[in-house]
């Protein structure tokens, strides 16, 4: 298997890795290795980081897209809610995270 980026430039080189996001074959020069911190849930729902970090290999395009994307999660959901961008009204027993999950799973603002 040859590197996708090298083949696009007319210089085939053997691949040593595969992009974790798009699956493109990569040579050593085009592979971007990043650390991925894994966590384990301990007693009382406490998340503990596991050492050493795992590694993720991505192509330049996927690495740039990943670096440009805003971080998702509860803090981002709270900021979105504070800005008034939530399309789903609050109901009894709803949390901001649950409302965003419902909106994302429906593809719009409808509730299931």
Protein Blocks (a to p, Z undefined) as FASTA:
>chain_A
ZZfklmmnopacddfbdcfklopacdfklpccdddddddddehhiacdddddddddddfk
lmmmmmmpccedjklmmmmmmnopafbdcdehiafklmmmmmmmnopabdZZ
